[in-house]
């Protein structure tokens, strides 16, 4: 395979930052297509001499494609997080990344655990807060940026007004109510997920419901319908004791990730009040992303990308992804039918993968019409 077609080029650091460059195009764009497409994702795979170990670890880079008058212009820039600045100035990892431990003394690592210090490297996505744009990840912090220059401009505390340690990066937006719906996460003796709403302008959030678990399940996203919030609770999560020990032994989130002795669960909440409606279960699976959800008489339909086991997380080590013959996890697009009375949810395969990152048109979806 020629180098320019080798997907592994996507796992190498892109050091060049481009301000504004016209790209060659083939064919023509329709007259109505104009605007900016800004993406967020990995840009640097090392912190000094430390090679980052997992697909979730690299430092965030914004990439903008500006379409105007049939032309496409490109720009890219690193997000100036504290984690990125530490790597540039000190050549190491500042905070515990999912697959790479901090290059810090044991006392600093212990203090980070006690202080609840999380990475601020916002490598997952982009969210809008009123007139501001921000790069986000599963963190208490979003970093705002200028969409014209891609310069990092400030910080937003996503946990302000909430009793939680961090918030998820995959939020839902209701264009009718002009509000976001999201989950906050608290780790401790029990793991708590808080469902909350936040105004479009990024104002004060309103908690709706708190879900408490004896174990520590990992939840990456969730679903909403006209009347309900569906929190999909994975059958995989963290051994919190091992995670704490890893502070000393320099083990990571990935080392503590494991199957739980639970099924896949769908926790159904009333979208207006946050009250618990029902919980349904299915055979163990791991889910990152939801495609859509909608209501039918007496049941909810939830479309997701489902993986068979925890290799959906552990299989994304960069050593595996860069290998000549990677063992890649395969996600299938599946439909779960979830009874509003609880009980068992049924699973129907819709498309054999690999497939990921499904999206819907929020303004066209009936859930927000």
N, C-alpha and C positions, 0 to 999 in steps of 0.2 A: 504494500500500500504506500503510495507516495506521501511524503511528509505533509503536504498541504491538505491532504484528505484524511489524515490520521486524527481521530477524535482526541487522542492524547495531547494534542497541542492545546486543548482547553484546560489541561492540568499543569500548564507552565505559566510562570509569572509574566504578566504583561507590564513591562516597566515604562513604556512610552505613554505619556499623556498628551493627547491631541486636543487642541482648542477648537478648531473648526476646519474640517476638511471635506471637500466635495468628493463623493464616492461615484465611481463609474456605475452606470445603470444600463440595463438592457430592456427594451420595450418602453412603454409609457404608463404613467399613473393616471387613474381617472381624475377628472377635474376637481371632484369633491374631496379628494384625499389630500389633506394637509394637516400639519401639526407636529408635535413632538412625541416620540416614543422613547421613554427613559427606562432603562433596565438597571437592575442591581444584581451583582453576583461576585464570585471570586475573582480577584485580580493579582494577589501576591500569595505565594505558597510557601514562603520562608519568613522566619523572623530572625534576621542575622544569620548565624550558622545553624539555627534550629530549623529543621524541615518539619512543616506542619503535617499531621498524620491523617487527617480525615477531611472528607468533602465539606463538612460544616465549619472547618477551621480557617480557611484563607481570608485575607483581608479584603474588605469590600471595595468594589470599584463601580462607579456609575458610568453608564454608556448611553449616549443620547443619539438618536437618529432624527434629524429635523427634515421633514418633507414639506417642500414649498415650491410652487410653480414647476412641478415635474422634476425637481432636483432633490437629492438627499445629501445632507451634510452631517458629518459625524464628529462627536467629541467624547472624550472619556477622562475621568479623573478619580483618584483615590478619595475615599471618604476619610476625613481627618479625625478619626476616633482617638481616644487616649491609648487604646491597644496598639493602633498603627503607629502613633507617635513614639510609644515606648520601644517598639520594634526598630524604628528608624534610629532612635537616639541611643538605645542600649543593646540592640541586637538580640532581643529575647522576647519571650511570651510574658505579658504582664499579668493576666488573669487566667483562671482555668478554662481552657477551650474544651469543647466536647471530646476531642481525641488527642489533645496535646496539653500536658501539664505546664504550669508556669515555670519560667526560669527564675525562680525567686527562692529565698531562704525558707526553711521550714517554718520559721516564726512568722514570716510574711504570709505564707500560705495559710497558716492557722488563723491569723488575723483576718484574712479575706473571708474565711468561712464564718467567723464570729460576726463580722461586720455585714455579711450578706453581699459581698462584692461580686458582681457578675460582669462578664465581658460587655463592652459597649461597641464591639465591632458589628455594625448593622448590615449583615451580608444576605438577608433573605429577600426583602422587598422594599416597596415604596408606599407611603401613605400620605394622604393630604389632610392637613389640619387648617381649615379655613383657607387663607391665601398662602399658607406655607406648605412646602413639600419636605418630606423627611424620609430618610433611610431607616429601616426598622429591622429588628430581629427579635428573638425571644429574649427580652431584656427589659429592665426598667427604664431604658433610655432610648430615645429616638434622636437622630442627628439631622437637623434641617440643612437644606442646601438651596442655592440659587439655581433655578432651572436653566438660566441663560449661560452662566459660567460654570456650573456644577461645583462651585466653591462651597465648602462646608461653612455654615453661618451660625449655628447655635445648637443648643441641646433642649430637649423636652423631657420632663419627668413623667413617664407614662403611668406611674403608680400613684401620683398625687391624687388625694381624695379617695383612695382605695386601700383596703387592708390586704396587700399582696406584695410578693417579692418581685414579680415581673409580669409582663403581659405577652400574649401570643402575637405573632406577626401577621397571621391570616385572619383579617377582620371581615365582617360583613357590613355593607353600606346600604342603608335604606334611603333612596332619593326622595321618597314621599315625606317621611318624617325628618329627613336631613340629619340622620344620626348613624353612628357606628354601633355595632354590637360585637363584643369581644369577651375573652376570658382572661382573668388574672390568675396567677398561680402562686401559692404559698407552700414552701417546704418547711417541715419541722417534724414533730412527733407524728402528726398526721399531715397528709397532703390535702390542700383545699384549693378547689377551682371556683372562682367567683365570676358569675355571668354579670356583665354590666353593659350599660348604654353610655355613649358619649356624644355630645352634640358635634355636628360637622365642623364647627369652628374650634374644636379641641377644648371646649369648656369643661365644667365640673362633671365628672361621671356619676351615674346613678346605678348602684349595685341592685341586682334583681334577685340573685339566688347564690347560695354558697353550698357547694358539693364537697363533702368530706369523705376521705378514703383512709382506711387503715394502712393499705399498701401505698405505693407511689407510682401509679400508672402514668405513662407518658401520653399526653394529648397534644396533637399538633394543630388540629383545626376542628371545626364543628359545622353543623348545618342549621339553617332556619327555614321555616315555612310561614304561611300566612299567620298561623296562630301559635306556633311552637318553636322552641329552640331544642335542637337535638344534640346533646353532648355525647360523642362517640368515644367510649373509654376503651383504650387498647388493652389487650391481654398481655402487654409487655410494658415494663417500666424499670424502676431503679431499685437496687438493693442499697438503701440509704446508709446502712452500717458500713458496707464496703466503700461507699462513696466518701464517707467521713474518714475512714482509714486511709483512703487514697490521698488525703491531704498530706499525710506524712510519707507514704510510700510512693507518691507521684503517679498513682493510678488515676484514671479519668472517668468521666460520665460513661464512656463506652465500656470500660472495664466493669462498671457497676450495672450495665444494662442487661436485663434477663427476662425470661418468661415469668409471668405471674401465675399463681394458682387460681386464675379467674377466667371466665369466658370473655368474649367481646361483648360489651354492654352498650346499649343505647338508652341514655337517660333523657326522658322527654319532660320538658318544662313548659309551662304556660308562658308565652312570649310577653304578655302584658304584665302579669303579676309575679312571674318567677316561680310560681308554685309547682311542686312536683306532680306530674300527671301519671307517669308509669315508667318502669324500667323493663326493657326486653333484652334478651341475650341471644348469642349465636356462638358457633364454634370459634376458637381463638383465631385471630387474624391481626395484622398490623395495618393501620391506615394513617397515611400522611394527610391526604387531601380529599375533599368532597367535591363532587361535580355539581350536584343539585339535590333538592329535596322538595317534595310537594305532598299535599293531602289527598287522600281518598277516603271514602266512607269507612270509618272505624279503624283507619290505619294510615301510616305515613310511608312514603316511598323515599328511600335514601340511596342515592347513587354515589359510589366512592371508588377509589382505586385501592384494592385490597392486596396485601402481600401475605404469603403463607406463614412467615416466621420472622424472627428478629434479625435475619440477615438483611432485611430492609434498612436497618441502621448499621449493623456491624459489617455488612458487606460493602460499605461505601468508604472503606479505608483507601487512602490514595495509593498505597502500595498495590492493592488489588486493581484499582481502576487504571493504573498505569502499566499493568503487566501485559504481556503478549497474549495471554488467554485468561482474561478476568472472569471470575465467577460472579455474575451480576444477579441481584435479586430481580424478580419479575413481578410487576404489579399488573393485575387484571382489573378492567372496569366491571364492577359488579353492582347489582341492584339488590338492596335489602328491603324487604317488606316488613314493617315494624308495627305490630298491633298496638293501638292506643290503650288497650286493656293490659298491656304487658305480656309476659310469657316469652315465647320463642319467636325470634325474627328469622325469616327465610331468606336464602341467598340465591340469586340467579345471575349467572355470568352473562355479560352483555358484549364484551370484547376481550379476546385473549391478548395479553400484553406482549412485550413491555409497552406500557403507556403511563403517562403521568401528567400532572398539572392541568387538569380539566378546568374550564372556565365557562361561565354563562354571561349573557347580557343582562345585567341587573335591571336596567330600565325597561327591558322587554319582558322580563320574567313576571309571571302572574303574582308571585309572592310579594312584589312591591308595587303592584299596579293599583 
